[in-house]
Amino acid sequence: MRSVCIICGGALTDKRRKDDACADCRMKPAKTVPFGDDVCIPWRGEFDDNDNPLKFGKPYLPGVRVCNHRDCCNPNHLIQYE
């Protein structure tokens, strides 16, 4: 049995698992993130230099969000200016 992760090289602490990767490397990306009584939907595409979502090289859902998560793509979290 391996003692280090084959992906990151970190120590494997869970001796009962027979995987070659540590828990952090086995983790899948979140599809939703809890925010109060609602959920944020993280962007999975490209980002600009300020971590704002890009789609086909153009800003996707630009603006300030209620949740303060720049990568949130939940349209309900966008602050609409009048």
Stockholm file with secondary structure:
# STOCKHOLM 1.0

chainA/1-82         MRSVCIICGGALTDKRRKDDACADCRMKPAKTVPFGDDVCIPWRGEFDDNDNPLKFGKPYLPGVRVCNHRDCCNPNHLIQYE
#=GR chainA/1-82 SS CCSBCTTTCCBCCCTTCCCSSCHHHHCCCCSCEEETTEEECBCCSEECTTSCEEETTEESSCSCBTTCCTTBCCGGGBCCCC
#=GC SS_cons        CCSBCTTTCCBCCCTTCCCSSCHHHHCCCCSCEEETTEEECBCCSEECTTSCEEETTEESSCSCBTTCCTTBCCGGGBCCCC
//
